[in-house]
Amino acid sequence: MSALDGRTYEDLHAHGGDEWYETVVAPIPDVTDERVPLRVRQVGGVHDGTLEWEASTDAVPLLTHLLRLDDDLDAIRDATPDLPLLERAYDRYEGMRLVRDPAFPCLVSFICSAQMRVARIHGMQRGLRETYGDAVELDGRTYHAFPAPERLAERSESDLRDLSLGYRAPYVRRTAELVASGEADPREAVDLPYEEARESLTRFVGVGDKVADCVALFSLGFLEAVPLDTWINTTIEEYYPDCDRGSYAETSRAIRERFGGEYAGYAQTYVFYYLRAGGE
């Protein structure tokens, strides 16, 4: 799954338009205690491909964590219902994985994603990093970490609007304040049952059910989460109309069950790319 696919905004396409992606990984419990500048690209195909990387430390544990290389894709597909649409999507995008993005940057990026093109969202994240993120050096090049909540909390709405956040600026600032003060933390949702976790994430300003589901799926490891975006709502309308139950919670529950429950988030991600690319 690449950074430009529109489901993660943590990895930024390297300047110059080549195939390298770059980020600064924040400390991750049980993975790394330090901030790690990282460049990575995939060489080859699904069956014979490898990841090439450059980093300030051994990046294998980081990549395994961030790119979910420890997920058993064969077992996940075997657990997925034999629905024709899912079969076609899995065949088309064989080998695609979800991601495990850090919680606070993931939360901010999806707050910024509302009614916005993917390129603009990446631009916002790059602006936040380069303006307020700490600089980290690797092989003579400078990379910027995503700003800590404290850094964003002390900025004014005007400062954030200057980075093209628009009406999202107060949402990002208030969310940063909540996390910086210890009043709320998206990671607290990890230990909750899935639907309670989604509800917990809506405490943050600018976070509705769909954004909460995105954070639950792409950061917190709730692989059953199915964000009801435009593409998935279209899927429901055209393929599974009986799953439209009139409310987000009930429709989400119905399509989640149709997609197999435990790994429904994987199924919806394959369908998302399949339909967005034109389907048949």
C-alpha positions in Angstrom: 0.0 0.0 0.0 1.7 3.2 -1.1 1.5 6.7 0.5 -0.3 8.1 -2.5 -3.2 5.7 -2.4 -5.0 8.0 -0.1 -5.4 5.9 3.0 -2.3 7.0 4.8 -0.7 10.4 4.9 2.3 9.6 7.1 4.8 8.7 4.3 5.5 11.6 1.9 6.6 11.1 -1.7 10.2 12.3 -1.9 10.9 15.5 -3.7 11.9 15.0 -7.3 9.0 12.5 -8.0 11.0 9.3 -7.7 9.6 6.1 -6.1 11.1 6.7 -2.6 8.8 7.6 0.3 10.1 9.3 3.4 9.0 9.9 6.9 10.3 10.4 10.5 9.0 7.6 12.7 8.2 8.7 16.3 9.1 6.4 19.2 6.9 3.3 19.2 6.6 1.2 22.4 8.4 -2.2 22.0 9.7 -1.2 18.6 11.9 1.9 18.9 12.8 4.4 21.6 14.0 7.0 19.2 12.9 9.1 16.3 14.0 7.4 13.1 14.3 9.1 9.7 13.3 6.6 7.1 13.3 6.3 3.3 11.7 3.2 1.7 10.6 1.9 -1.7 9.4 -1.4 -3.1 11.3 -3.0 -5.9 9.8 -5.8 -7.9 6.3 -7.3 -7.9 4.0 -9.0 -5.3 5.8 -12.4 -5.3 9.4 -11.4 -6.0 9.5 -7.8 -4.6 11.7 -6.5 -1.8 11.7 -3.3 0.2 14.8 -1.1 0.0 15.3 1.3 2.8 17.6 3.9 4.3 17.4 4.8 8.0 19.4 5.8 11.0 18.9 2.3 12.5 17.8 -1.2 11.5 14.4 -0.5 9.9 13.1 -4.0 9.7 11.2 -3.9 12.9 9.8 -0.5 12.0 8.7 -1.6 8.6 7.2 -4.8 9.9 5.2 -2.7 12.4 4.2 0.2 10.1 3.4 -1.8 7.0 1.8 -4.7 8.9 4.3 -7.2 7.4 3.3 -9.6 10.2 -0.2 -9.9 8.9 -1.0 -13.3 7.3 -2.7 -12.3 4.1 -3.5 -15.8 3.1 -5.3 -16.4 6.4 -7.1 -13.1 6.1 -8.4 -13.9 2.6 -9.4 -17.4 3.7 -11.5 -15.8 6.5 -13.2 -13.5 4.0 -16.6 -14.5 2.5 -16.6 -15.8 -1.0 -18.4 -12.8 -2.5 -17.7 -12.2 -6.3 -16.8 -8.5 -5.8 -14.3 -9.3 -3.0 -12.8 -12.1 -5.0 -12.2 -9.8 -8.0 -10.8 -7.1 -5.7 -8.4 -9.5 -3.9 -7.2 -10.9 -7.2 -6.6 -7.4 -8.6 -4.6 -6.1 -5.6 -3.0 -9.3 -4.3 -0.5 -8.5 -1.6 -1.8 -5.1 -0.5 -1.6 -4.5 3.2 -3.1 -2.0 5.6 -0.8 0.3 7.7 -0.2 0.9 11.4 0.2 4.7 11.5 1.1 6.5 14.7 -2.1 7.6 16.4 -1.8 11.4 16.7 -0.5 12.1 13.2 -3.1 9.7 11.8 -5.9 11.5 13.7 -4.8 14.9 12.5 -4.4 13.8 8.9 -7.9 12.4 8.7 -9.3 15.5 10.3 -7.7 17.4 7.5 -9.0 14.9 4.9 -12.6 16.1 5.0 -13.8 17.3 1.6 -10.2 17.5 0.3 -8.3 15.9 -2.5 -5.5 13.5 -1.6 -2.7 15.8 -3.0 -4.0 18.7 -0.8 -4.1 16.5 2.3 -0.5 15.4 1.7 0.4 19.1 1.2 -1.1 20.0 4.5 0.8 17.3 6.3 4.1 18.3 4.6 3.4 21.9 5.6 2.8 20.9 9.3 6.0 18.8 9.3 8.3 21.4 7.7 6.9 24.4 9.6 6.5 22.9 13.1 8.2 19.5 13.1 11.7 18.9 14.5 14.4 18.5 12.0 16.3 15.1 11.8 19.4 14.5 9.7 20.2 11.4 7.6 23.1 11.1 5.2 23.3 14.9 4.9 19.6 15.3 4.2 17.1 17.0 6.5 13.8 15.4 7.3 11.0 16.7 9.6 9.0 14.8 12.2 5.3 15.3 12.6 4.8 18.0 15.2 4.2 16.9 18.8 0.7 17.8 20.1 2.3 20.5 22.3 3.8 22.3 19.3 0.5 22.4 17.5 -1.5 23.3 20.6 0.6 26.5 21.1 -0.1 27.7 17.5 -2.9 30.1 16.7 -5.7 29.2 14.3 -4.3 31.8 12.0 -0.9 30.0 12.0 -2.6 26.8 10.9 -4.8 28.5 8.3 -1.6 29.8 6.7 -0.8 26.1 6.0 -4.1 25.8 4.0 -6.0 23.9 6.8 -8.9 26.3 6.3 -11.9 25.5 8.6 -10.0 22.5 9.9 -7.5 24.7 11.7 -9.5 25.1 14.9 -10.3 21.3 14.9 -6.6 20.5 14.7 -5.6 23.0 17.3 -8.3 21.8 19.8 -7.4 18.2 19.2 -3.7 19.0 19.8 -4.7 20.8 23.1 -6.7 17.8 24.3 -3.8 15.4 23.7 -1.1 17.8 25.0 -3.0 18.4 28.2 -3.7 14.7 28.8 -7.4 15.3 28.7 -7.8 12.8 25.8 -5.6 10.5 23.8 -6.6 8.5 20.7 -4.5 5.5 21.9 -6.9 5.1 24.9 -9.3 3.6 22.4 -7.1 0.6 21.8 -8.3 -1.3 24.9 -12.0 -0.8 24.2 -14.4 -3.0 22.2 -14.5 -1.8 18.6 -17.8 0.2 18.6 -16.9 1.8 21.9 -13.5 2.7 20.5 -15.1 4.4 17.5 -17.4 6.4 19.9 -14.4 7.3 22.0 -12.5 8.8 19.0 -15.5 11.1 18.2 -14.6 13.1 21.4 -12.0 14.9 19.2 -13.2 18.1 17.5 -13.8 17.5 13.8 -14.1 13.7 14.2 -17.3 12.0 13.1 -17.9 8.3 12.7 -16.1 7.9 9.4 -12.9 9.7 10.5 -13.0 7.7 13.7 -13.3 4.5 11.7 -10.3 5.5 9.6 -8.2 6.1 12.7 -9.4 2.8 14.2 -8.5 0.9 11.1 -5.3 2.6 9.9 -3.7 3.3 13.3 -5.2 1.4 16.2 -5.5 -2.1 14.7 -9.3 -2.5 14.6 -9.2 -4.6 11.4 -13.0 -5.0 11.5 -13.6 -1.3 11.0 -15.3 -0.3 7.8 -15.2 3.5 7.1 -18.3 4.5 5.2 -16.8 6.8 2.7 -18.2 7.6 -0.8 -16.8 4.5 -2.4 -18.1 2.1 0.3 -21.5 3.8 0.3 -21.6 3.3 -3.5 -20.6 -0.4 -3.0 -23.5 -0.8 -0.6 -25.9 0.9 -2.9 -24.9 -1.1 -6.0 -24.0 -4.5 -4.6 -25.4 -4.9 -1.0 -28.5 -2.6 -0.8 -29.9 -4.7 2.1 -27.0 -3.4 4.2 -28.2 0.2 4.1 -29.9 0.5 7.4 -30.4 4.2 7.5 -27.8 5.1 10.1 -24.1 5.0 10.2 -23.9 2.6 13.1 -26.4 0.1 11.8 -25.2 0.3 8.2 -21.6 -0.1 9.4 -22.6 -3.1 11.4 -24.4 -4.7 8.5 -21.6 -4.3 5.9 -19.1 -5.3 8.5 -20.9 -8.6 8.9 -21.3 -9.0 5.1 -17.5 -8.6 4.7 -16.8 -11.3 7.3 -16.5 -9.4 10.6 -13.0 -9.8 11.9 -11.1 -8.7 8.8 -13.8 -6.6 7.2 -11.5 -3.6 7.2 -9.1 -5.4 4.9 -12.0 -6.4 2.6 -13.3 -2.8 2.3 -9.8 -1.5 1.5 -9.5 -3.9 -1.4 -12.9 -3.0 -2.6 -12.1 0.7 -2.2 -9.1 0.5 -4.6 -10.8 -1.9 -7.0 -13.8 0.4 -7.5 -11.8 3.6 -7.5 -9.6 2.3 -10.3 -12.6 1.5 -12.4 -13.6 -2.0 -11.3 -14.0 -4.3 -14.2 
